[in-house]
Amino acid sequence: MKGINILLSRVEGPVNLGFIARAMANTGFSSLTYSGNLPKDHEEALKYAVHADNILSSATHTETFDKLISNSDIVIGFAPRAPFSTSNLDYDDLKPFVEATLNDGLNVGLLFGNEAHGLNNEELSACSKIVSLPTSSEYSSMNLAQAVLVALWELKSVEFNN
C-alpha cells in the first residue's frame, strides 16, 4: 500500500523475515525496510516467503536505525510498553490515525523490533506513536511475524486520497 513502509529493526530470523513478506503480500503491502545481519536473498527467508519473494528482493536492507526510519514522516512503533511520554495510540484508533496521516500527504513507517528484545528505548523514543497490539494481559509479547500480520490486517483496507 502506497505511503506505508514496514520497518523491521535488527531482525534476526530468516523464517520470520519470510513470513513477514508473505503477510505483507496477503494484505496488500509491498514496502519493506529492515536492519540486521540477514541478507534479503537468504535461502530460508525465500523459502517461507512463498510467492512473496518479490517483496524480499525489492526490500531495502540498511545498516543503521536512522537510515531505517529516514523515509518515514511519522513512525508508529509496536510494543507492549511505552516508557516515555510518547503518545500511546489505542489499537482501535490505528486505522483512522494512519488514514488521516496519509491524507495529510505524509508517509507512515510501521516499526517492529527484533524477535528477542522488541524495540529498545532509543527506538521507542523515535516513535510519534506507540501501539500495543491486543493480547492476553498474561502474555503480551507476540511473535514478530504474527505482530506484523495483526497490524497489517487492521490496516489492509485503509483509504486515502492521494
C-alpha angles and dihedrals in degrees: 000000000000116000096022122096124188109223121197116189118208094341110193110179123072090201091057091046090054094045090049091054089051092048089050091052091047091054101038101256123129111166112097129170122175144170129209136080099293119110113223090235093057108147094230093047091052092046093055095040089074105194092347096089088116088067090053094045092051094042120116114235111200135184102216138047092233090058091045092062099030097103095050122090091192123028119202113194124204115215139130089237139049109195097177138053089271109137113258116223118209113234090238089058095049098092096047091046093051092046091052092046093051091046088055087059095252128135118235126215117200105207124203127179128225127284099258104038110012117212117347124220094265091054093045091051089058092058123101089203136011122211126197111207117229108267139142112289087229093062116019099169118098133194108264097241092046091050091052091049093050091051094045093046088058091049101039093101098044111146124206139161109241 
